[in-house]
Amino acid sequence: MFEEKRVPDRQVRAMQTETTVRVYLACSPAVADDALGKQAFERGGTTWLVPSFRLAAYLSGNGSKPGHERVLAVDLTREGFERLFREHVEWVPERDLDHTALNFQAILISSEPAREGMIAISDVTPVMRDVAGLLATDQLHLAVKLVPHEPPYPLAEALAKAIDAAG
């Protein structure tokens, strides 16, 4: 008999390589310019880090909300990424490109961006705005090509339990 494979209720999805994982951070233009120039963040600020491009787009209004006009991609080592889970995590509905809530939850991590484990910071605001522009003109087929591939992140059983990934 056919059995439908269901997406888990809670899932960490992220753009990743064998050695790195990407998270997104929405911030003001001044913070973005400083972080891009120094390839580091100033100490003393806790913020939400999101491994989902679509959720980052939703939370920042595609880079249009006051104080969130820029969206940065922060590439971390896998160890650095997993260290973030020791901070506060929250599960919220994942979003589609049009910001519709999906039937599974994505993770938000409240943390101060760590210096250790950080490999690079880049600005993805132009891509996010291009996606929004394509969607506004009913060009979904082109918009999806700009969105990074974000497969499920493999969590060790203890880590999955610690962040309540089982739902």
CYANA upper distance limits for C-alpha pairs under 8 A (distance plus 0.5 A):
  7 VAL  CA    104 PHE  CA      7.58
  8 PRO  CA    104 PHE  CA      7.22
  8 PRO  CA    166 ALA  CA      8.03
  9 ASP  CA    103 ASN  CA      7.76
  9 ASP  CA    104 PHE  CA      5.09
  9 ASP  CA    105 GLN  CA      6.44
  9 ASP  CA    166 ALA  CA      7.74
  9 ASP  CA    167 GLY  CA      6.44
 10 ARG  CA     91 TRP  CA      7.84
 10 ARG  CA    104 PHE  CA      6.21
 10 ARG  CA    105 GLN  CA      5.16
 10 ARG  CA    106 ALA  CA      6.67
 10 ARG  CA    107 ILE  CA      8.34
 10 ARG  CA    165 ALA  CA      5.83
 10 ARG  CA    166 ALA  CA      6.79
 10 ARG  CA    167 GLY  CA      6.17
 11 GLN  CA    104 PHE  CA      7.71
 11 GLN  CA    105 GLN  CA      6.75
 11 GLN  CA    106 ALA  CA      6.23
 11 GLN  CA    107 ILE  CA      7.84
 11 GLN  CA    152 PRO  CA      7.10
 11 GLN  CA    153 TYR  CA      8.35
 11 GLN  CA    165 ALA  CA      6.97
 12 VAL  CA     51 PRO  CA      7.97
 12 VAL  CA    106 ALA  CA      6.45
 12 VAL  CA    107 ILE  CA      6.62
 12 VAL  CA    152 PRO  CA      6.19
 12 VAL  CA    153 TYR  CA      6.01
 12 VAL  CA    165 ALA  CA      8.45
 13 ARG  CA     51 PRO  CA      7.00
 13 ARG  CA     52 SER  CA      6.80
 13 ARG  CA    106 ALA  CA      7.82
 13 ARG  CA    150 GLU  CA      5.85
 13 ARG  CA    151 PRO  CA      5.79
 13 ARG  CA    152 PRO  CA      4.72
 13 ARG  CA    153 TYR  CA      5.86
 14 ALA  CA     21 VAL  CA      7.05
 14 ALA  CA     22 ARG  CA      6.81
 14 ALA  CA     23 VAL  CA      7.81
 14 ALA  CA     51 PRO  CA      5.46
 14 ALA  CA     52 SER  CA      6.30
 14 ALA  CA    149 HIS  CA      8.21
 14 ALA  CA    150 GLU  CA      4.88
 14 ALA  CA    151 PRO  CA      6.47
 14 ALA  CA    152 PRO  CA      7.05
 14 ALA  CA    153 TYR  CA      6.78
 15 MET  CA     21 VAL  CA      6.48
 15 MET  CA     22 ARG  CA      6.01
 15 MET  CA     51 PRO  CA      7.88
 15 MET  CA     52 SER  CA      8.43
 15 MET  CA    148 PRO  CA      6.96
 15 MET  CA    149 HIS  CA      6.36
 15 MET  CA    150 GLU  CA      4.89
 15 MET  CA    151 PRO  CA      7.28
 16 GLN  CA     20 THR  CA      6.02
 16 GLN  CA     21 VAL  CA      4.87
 16 GLN  CA     22 ARG  CA      6.76
 16 GLN  CA    150 GLU  CA      7.69
 16 GLN  CA    151 PRO  CA      8.39
 16 GLN  CA    153 TYR  CA      8.45
 17 THR  CA     21 VAL  CA      7.05
 19 THR  CA     77 THR  CA      6.33
 19 THR  CA     78 ARG  CA      6.37
 20 THR  CA     75 ASP  CA      6.79
 20 THR  CA     76 LEU  CA      5.87
 20 THR  CA     77 THR  CA      4.97
 20 THR  CA     78 ARG  CA      5.72
 21 VAL  CA     51 PRO  CA      8.48
 21 VAL  CA     75 ASP  CA      6.17
 21 VAL  CA     76 LEU  CA      5.83
 21 VAL  CA     77 THR  CA      6.73
 21 VAL  CA     78 ARG  CA      6.37
 21 VAL  CA     81 PHE  CA      7.09
 22 ARG  CA     51 PRO  CA      6.54
 22 ARG  CA     73 ALA  CA      6.85
 22 ARG  CA     74 VAL  CA      6.03
 22 ARG  CA     75 ASP  CA      4.94
 22 ARG  CA     76 LEU  CA      6.66
 23 VAL  CA     49 LEU  CA      6.48
 23 VAL  CA     50 VAL  CA      5.69
 23 VAL  CA     51 PRO  CA      4.58
 23 VAL  CA     52 SER  CA      7.58
 23 VAL  CA     73 ALA  CA      6.31
 23 VAL  CA     74 VAL  CA      5.77
 23 VAL  CA     75 ASP  CA      7.02
 23 VAL  CA     76 LEU  CA      8.24
 24 TYR  CA     49 LEU  CA      6.10
 24 TYR  CA     50 VAL  CA      5.55
 24 TYR  CA     51 PRO  CA      6.44
 24 TYR  CA     52 SER  CA      7.80
 24 TYR  CA     53 PHE  CA      7.42
 24 TYR  CA     56 ALA  CA      6.88
 24 TYR  CA     71 VAL  CA      7.11
 24 TYR  CA     72 LEU  CA      6.05
 24 TYR  CA     73 ALA  CA      5.13
 24 TYR  CA     74 VAL  CA      6.48
 25 LEU  CA     47 THR  CA      8.16
 25 LEU  CA     48 TRP  CA      7.11
 25 LEU  CA     49 LEU  CA      5.74
 25 LEU  CA     50 VAL  CA      7.13
 25 LEU  CA     56 ALA  CA      7.82
 25 LEU  CA     71 VAL  CA      6.14
 25 LEU  CA     72 LEU  CA      5.77
 25 LEU  CA     73 ALA  CA      7.13
 25 LEU  CA     74 VAL  CA      7.99
 26 ALA  CA     56 ALA  CA      7.72
 26 ALA  CA     60 SER  CA      6.65
 26 ALA  CA     63 GLY  CA      7.81
 26 ALA  CA     67 GLY  CA      8.39
 26 ALA  CA     68 HIS  CA      5.34
 26 ALA  CA     69 GLU  CA      7.51
 26 ALA  CA     70 ARG  CA      6.15
 26 ALA  CA     71 VAL  CA      4.81
 26 ALA  CA     72 LEU  CA      6.78
 27 CYS  CA     31 VAL  CA      6.74
 27 CYS  CA     32 ALA  CA      6.80
 27 CYS  CA     67 GLY  CA      6.12
 27 CYS  CA     68 HIS  CA      4.78
 27 CYS  CA     69 GLU  CA      6.78
 27 CYS  CA     70 ARG  CA      5.92
 27 CYS  CA     71 VAL  CA      6.80
 27 CYS  CA     72 LEU  CA      8.22
 28 SER  CA     32 ALA  CA      6.68
 28 SER  CA     66 PRO  CA      8.03
 28 SER  CA     67 GLY  CA      4.95
 28 SER  CA     68 HIS  CA      5.67
 28 SER  CA     69 GLU  CA      6.12
 28 SER  CA     70 ARG  CA      6.45
 29 PRO  CA     33 ASP  CA      6.52
 29 PRO  CA     67 GLY  CA      8.25
 29 PRO  CA     68 HIS  CA      8.42
 29 PRO  CA     69 GLU  CA      6.91
 29 PRO  CA     70 ARG  CA      6.36
 30 ALA  CA     34 ASP  CA      6.70
 31 VAL  CA     35 ALA  CA      6.56
 32 ALA  CA     36 LEU  CA      6.48
 32 ALA  CA     70 ARG  CA      7.04
 32 ALA  CA     71 VAL  CA      8.31
 32 ALA  CA     72 LEU  CA      7.54
 32 ALA  CA    123 ASP  CA      8.34
 33 ASP  CA     37 GLY  CA      6.55
 34 ASP  CA     38 LYS  CA      6.63
 34 ASP  CA     41 PHE  CA      8.07
 35 ALA  CA     39 GLN  CA      5.75
 35 ALA  CA     40 ALA  CA      5.56
 35 ALA  CA     41 PHE  CA      5.64
 35 ALA  CA     42 GLU  CA      8.14
 35 ALA  CA    121 ILE  CA      7.85
 36 LEU  CA     40 ALA  CA      7.68
 36 LEU  CA    121 ILE  CA      6.60
 36 LEU  CA    122 SER  CA      7.10
 36 LEU  CA    123 ASP  CA      8.17
 39 GLN  CA    120 ALA  CA      6.88
 39 GLN  CA    121 ILE  CA      6.29
 40 ALA  CA    115 ARG  CA      7.16
 40 ALA  CA    118 MET  CA      8.50
 40 ALA  CA    121 ILE  CA      8.03
 41 PHE  CA    113 PRO  CA      7.20
 41 PHE  CA    115 ARG  CA      8.07
 43 ARG  CA    112 GLU  CA      7.86
 44 GLY  CA    112 GLU  CA      7.63
 45 GLY  CA    112 GLU  CA      6.13
 46 THR  CA    110 SER  CA      6.96
 46 THR  CA    111 SER  CA      5.48
 46 THR  CA    112 GLU  CA      4.73
 46 THR  CA    113 PRO  CA      7.84
 47 THR  CA    110 SER  CA      5.96
 47 THR  CA    111 SER  CA      6.07
 47 THR  CA    112 GLU  CA      6.57
 47 THR  CA    113 PRO  CA      8.14
 48 TRP  CA    108 LEU  CA      6.72
 48 TRP  CA    109 ILE  CA      5.92
 48 TRP  CA    110 SER  CA      5.02
 48 TRP  CA    111 SER  CA      6.88
 49 LEU  CA    108 LEU  CA      6.54
 49 LEU  CA    109 ILE  CA      5.60
 49 LEU  CA    110 SER  CA      6.79
 49 LEU  CA    111 SER  CA      7.52
 49 LEU  CA    113 PRO  CA      8.42
 50 VAL  CA     55 LEU  CA      7.61
 50 VAL  CA     56 ALA  CA      6.68
 50 VAL  CA    107 ILE  CA      7.23
 50 VAL  CA    108 LEU  CA      5.69
 50 VAL  CA    109 ILE  CA      6.90
 51 PRO  CA     56 ALA  CA      8.43
 51 PRO  CA    107 ILE  CA      7.92
 51 PRO  CA    108 LEU  CA      8.22
 52 SER  CA     56 ALA  CA      6.63
 52 SER  CA    106 ALA  CA      7.85
 52 SER  CA    150 GLU  CA      7.76
 53 PHE  CA     57 ALA  CA      6.64
 53 PHE  CA    147 VAL  CA      7.76
 53 PHE  CA    148 PRO  CA      7.72
 54 ARG  CA     58 TYR  CA      6.77
 54 ARG  CA     94 GLU  CA      8.06
 54 ARG  CA     95 ARG  CA      6.36
 54 ARG  CA     96 ASP  CA      6.78
 54 ARG  CA     97 LEU  CA      6.40
 54 ARG  CA     99 HIS  CA      8.04
 54 ARG  CA    147 VAL  CA      8.48
 55 LEU  CA     59 LEU  CA      6.59
 55 LEU  CA     94 GLU  CA      6.53
 55 LEU  CA     95 ARG  CA      6.03
 55 LEU  CA     96 ASP  CA      8.45
 55 LEU  CA     99 HIS  CA      8.32
 55 LEU  CA    106 ALA  CA      8.31
 56 ALA  CA     60 SER  CA      6.54
 56 ALA  CA     62 ASN  CA      8.25
 56 ALA  CA     71 VAL  CA      8.26
 57 ALA  CA     61 GLY  CA      6.29
 57 ALA  CA     62 ASN  CA      5.01
 57 ALA  CA     63 GLY  CA      7.44
 57 ALA  CA     97 LEU  CA      8.49
 57 ALA  CA     99 HIS  CA      8.45
 57 ALA  CA    128 MET  CA      7.14
 58 TYR  CA     62 ASN  CA      6.85
 58 TYR  CA     95 ARG  CA      7.52
 58 TYR  CA     99 HIS  CA      6.08
 60 SER  CA     64 SER  CA      6.85
 60 SER  CA     65 LYS  CA      6.11
 60 SER  CA     68 HIS  CA      6.00
 60 SER  CA     69 GLU  CA      7.63
 60 SER  CA     71 VAL  CA      8.15
 61 GLY  CA     65 LYS  CA      6.06
 62 ASN  CA     69 GLU  CA      8.43
 62 ASN  CA    125 THR  CA      8.12
 62 ASN  CA    128 MET  CA      6.23
 62 ASN  CA    129 ARG  CA      6.41
 62 ASN  CA    132 ALA  CA      7.17
 63 GLY  CA     68 HIS  CA      6.27
 63 GLY  CA     69 GLU  CA      4.69
 63 GLY  CA     70 ARG  CA      5.78
 63 GLY  CA     71 VAL  CA      6.72
 63 GLY  CA    125 THR  CA      6.77
 63 GLY  CA    128 MET  CA      7.70
 63 GLY  CA    129 ARG  CA      7.53
 64 SER  CA     68 HIS  CA      7.03
 64 SER  CA     69 GLU  CA      5.37
 64 SER  CA     70 ARG  CA      8.39
 65 LYS  CA     69 GLU  CA      6.29
 69 GLU  CA    125 THR  CA      8.38
 70 ARG  CA    123 ASP  CA      7.86
 70 ARG  CA    124 VAL  CA      8.33
 70 ARG  CA    125 THR  CA      5.95
 71 VAL  CA    123 ASP  CA      6.64
 71 VAL  CA    124 VAL  CA      6.22
 71 VAL  CA    125 THR  CA      5.49
 72 LEU  CA    121 ILE  CA      7.06
 72 LEU  CA    122 SER  CA      6.08
 72 LEU  CA    123 ASP  CA      5.05
 72 LEU  CA    124 VAL  CA      6.14
 72 LEU  CA    125 THR  CA      7.52
 73 ALA  CA    121 ILE  CA      6.16
 73 ALA  CA    122 SER  CA      5.69
 73 ALA  CA    123 ASP  CA      6.60
 73 ALA  CA    124 VAL  CA      6.75
 74 VAL  CA    118 MET  CA      7.65
 74 VAL  CA    119 ILE  CA      8.08
 74 VAL  CA    120 ALA  CA      6.42
 74 VAL  CA    121 ILE  CA      5.12
 74 VAL  CA    122 SER  CA      7.14
 75 ASP  CA    118 MET  CA      6.62
 75 ASP  CA    119 ILE  CA      5.95
 75 ASP  CA    120 ALA  CA      5.73
 75 ASP  CA    121 ILE  CA      6.87
 76 LEU  CA     80 GLY  CA      6.25
 76 LEU  CA     81 PHE  CA      6.37
 76 LEU  CA    117 GLY  CA      5.79
 76 LEU  CA    118 MET  CA      5.00
 76 LEU  CA    119 ILE  CA      5.91
 76 LEU  CA    120 ALA  CA      7.84
 77 THR  CA     81 PHE  CA      6.68
 77 THR  CA    117 GLY  CA      5.50
 77 THR  CA    118 MET  CA      6.99
 77 THR  CA    119 ILE  CA      7.40
 78 ARG  CA     82 GLU  CA      6.69
 78 ARG  CA    117 GLY  CA      8.34
 79 GLU  CA     83 ARG  CA      6.63
 79 GLU  CA    117 GLY  CA      7.38
 80 GLY  CA     84 LEU  CA      7.14
 80 GLY  CA    114 ALA  CA      8.09
 80 GLY  CA    116 GLU  CA      7.18
 80 GLY  CA    117 GLY  CA      4.96
 80 GLY  CA    118 MET  CA      7.55
 81 PHE  CA     85 PHE  CA      7.90
 81 PHE  CA    117 GLY  CA      8.06
 82 GLU  CA     86 ARG  CA      8.23
 83 ARG  CA     87 GLU  CA      8.43
 84 LEU  CA    109 ILE  CA      7.46
 84 LEU  CA    111 SER  CA      7.24
 85 PHE  CA     89 VAL  CA      7.13
 85 PHE  CA    109 ILE  CA      7.40
 85 PHE  CA    163 ILE  CA      7.54
 87 GLU  CA    109 ILE  CA      7.38
 87 GLU  CA    110 SER  CA      6.79
 87 GLU  CA    111 SER  CA      6.37
 88 HIS  CA    109 ILE  CA      6.39
 88 HIS  CA    110 SER  CA      5.66
 88 HIS  CA    111 SER  CA      7.48
 89 VAL  CA    107 ILE  CA      7.15
 89 VAL  CA    108 LEU  CA      6.09
 89 VAL  CA    109 ILE  CA      5.01
 89 VAL  CA    110 SER  CA      6.59
 89 VAL  CA    163 ILE  CA      7.54
 90 GLU  CA    107 ILE  CA      6.28
 90 GLU  CA    108 LEU  CA      5.64
 90 GLU  CA    109 ILE  CA      7.00
 91 TRP  CA    105 GLN  CA      6.22
 91 TRP  CA    106 ALA  CA      6.09
 91 TRP  CA    107 ILE  CA      5.23
 91 TRP  CA    108 LEU  CA      6.71
 92 VAL  CA    105 GLN  CA      5.58
 92 VAL  CA    106 ALA  CA      6.05
 92 VAL  CA    107 ILE  CA      6.92
 92 VAL  CA    108 LEU  CA      7.79
 93 PRO  CA    101 ALA  CA      6.10
 93 PRO  CA    102 LEU  CA      6.60
 93 PRO  CA    103 ASN  CA      7.52
 93 PRO  CA    104 PHE  CA      6.41
 93 PRO  CA    105 GLN  CA      4.73
 93 PRO  CA    106 ALA  CA      6.39
 94 GLU  CA    101 ALA  CA      6.36
 94 GLU  CA    102 LEU  CA      5.89
 94 GLU  CA    103 ASN  CA      7.98
 94 GLU  CA    104 PHE  CA      6.58
 94 GLU  CA    105 GLN  CA      5.55
 94 GLU  CA    106 ALA  CA      5.43
 95 ARG  CA     99 HIS  CA      5.51
 95 ARG  CA    100 THR  CA      5.84
 95 ARG  CA    101 ALA  CA      5.14
 95 ARG  CA    102 LEU  CA      5.97
 96 ASP  CA    100 THR  CA      5.77
 96 ASP  CA    101 ALA  CA      7.01
 96 ASP  CA    102 LEU  CA      7.03
 98 ASP  CA    135 LEU  CA      7.90
114 ALA  CA    118 MET  CA      7.28
124 VAL  CA    128 MET  CA      6.74
125 THR  CA    129 ARG  CA      6.61
126 PRO  CA    130 ASP  CA      6.55
127 VAL  CA    131 VAL  CA      6.69
127 VAL  CA    146 LEU  CA      7.44
128 MET  CA    132 ALA  CA      6.85
129 ARG  CA    133 GLY  CA      6.59
130 ASP  CA    134 LEU  CA      6.66
130 ASP  CA    143 ALA  CA      8.10
131 VAL  CA    135 LEU  CA      6.70
131 VAL  CA    143 ALA  CA      5.38
131 VAL  CA    144 VAL  CA      8.16
131 VAL  CA    146 LEU  CA      7.24
131 VAL  CA    147 VAL  CA      8.21
132 ALA  CA    136 ALA  CA      6.62
132 ALA  CA    143 ALA  CA      8.24
133 GLY  CA    137 THR  CA      6.97
134 LEU  CA    138 ASP  CA      6.84
134 LEU  CA    139 GLN  CA      5.47
134 LEU  CA    140 LEU  CA      7.05
134 LEU  CA    142 LEU  CA      7.37
134 LEU  CA    143 ALA  CA      6.11
135 LEU  CA    139 GLN  CA      5.91
135 LEU  CA    140 LEU  CA      5.99
135 LEU  CA    143 ALA  CA      6.96
139 GLN  CA    143 ALA  CA      6.81
140 LEU  CA    144 VAL  CA      6.61
141 HIS  CA    145 LYS  CA      7.54
142 LEU  CA    146 LEU  CA      7.68
143 ALA  CA    147 VAL  CA      7.48
155 LEU  CA    159 LEU  CA      6.66
155 LEU  CA    160 ALA  CA      6.15
156 ALA  CA    160 ALA  CA      6.62
157 GLU  CA    161 LYS  CA      6.68
158 ALA  CA    162 ALA  CA      6.62
159 LEU  CA    163 ILE  CA      6.80
160 ALA  CA    164 ASP  CA      6.43
160 ALA  CA    165 ALA  CA      5.43
160 ALA  CA    166 ALA  CA      7.29
161 LYS  CA    165 ALA  CA      6.68
161 LYS  CA    166 ALA  CA      7.34
